[in-house]
Amino acid sequence: MHKASTIREDGLYHSFCGLVSVGWLYQKIKDSFFLILGTHTCAHLLQNTLGVMIFARPRFAVSLLEEADLSSSQPDISAQIEEIKREHHPSVIFLLSSCTPEVMKVEFEGLAASVSTPEVPVLFVPASGLDYTFSQSEDSVLQALIPFCPPAPPEDKRVVFLGSVNDAIADDFSLEAARLGIPVAGFLPASHFTELPPIGPGTIIAPLQPYLHKTATQLRNERGCTVLSSLFPFGPDGTRRFWEDLAAQFGMKVDLSDREAAAWERIKRHTDLLRGKKIFFASDTLMELPLARFLKACGAEVVECSTPYINRRFHAAELAALEGVRLVEQANFHRQLRTIAETKPDLIISNIITTNPLVGQGVVAKWGTEYCFLPIHGWAGVNALVTSFTRALERHAKLDPLGSDPIWLTGMMPSSPGGVISLQS
Ligand code: SF4
């Protein structure tokens, strides 16, 4: 397989905290509770980013550390754990680390073990913003769940879909597998802790999300299962390859070319709009490779695709499909601003920290964050995926009084006196 060349910069990328995956995982695993041992900063992050109201009783909380707690390598959280059990009756509690206690060397493994019981396990999840970007904490949560997946005998040859997707998308994958005659053992994560799928040497792990390489590798090493190497199921091109490659694992040769052609035809109005548009990825969700590949298949010109981390084995098929695209790992944001000013992209997919300043300069930019929450997988997700890009372009076209003359060009130039972002720094 062709190896796409990538550039690794100096790591001065602006990445968002790994705690955020709590926002979708607590909704996905319905009998879970997520407890973060953190500070007011972490509490503000979760409250503001996830839009949580105090009376919504979400199944996550921050146990606020005081100075005195940090003198011990094991703060006492037993009272909070008992309260969580009393109020929420979870089947499992995830204990997430954060920056301050990690710096202060809190011994999380031992802390989780000290409050864990066979009835309600408390599982340590490394997730701090120091080490993990955005979606990577889902990888840590799923790794913590592996010991609770029952073993499956070698003759049990079924697929386990890997990655959190909402229930409607999960149903769509179950129905499609049934239609193709592919036997399904379940999803990791399942909707309930008590429904985790059996996994063994006969299991085919089919990753739905591009940020779960640690879980996939651990399953391959510990359970001897096969990890599907294919495109991720985004867009008509990715979805067709995903299902055809998965069927091949079960000895079936299926041709979904008609299905793919029909899906492209349904979104033709949108691909017509995207064709020839310059798109720049500067986001940090680890979903950048498959999203860029989909846009390339739409006929867009991907000027640059930056992402915090590339795994050559887990992302091999996406890298091959992105041949010719400039791929940057851990991009330097200041260099990116210069490239943006030079290449003048029509749309920038940016992260939650940098999008608003870019928009303030008149750039058409949208949050990459959204893609972690949107139902964009499989055949059912094609429309939501393509419209997420074209809506941003169409909205800007309606708002921009200068029509095709981008107003941001002047604001982004180094000589701009009042620019929010300085290209000279
Ligand atoms: Fe900030 Fe670290 Fe807390 Fe994340 S874990 S909100 S980066 S202090």
Residues whose N, C-alpha, C, O or C-beta is under 5 A from the ligand:
A	BS01	SF4	C17 L19 G38 T41 C42 L45 S98 C99 S128 G129
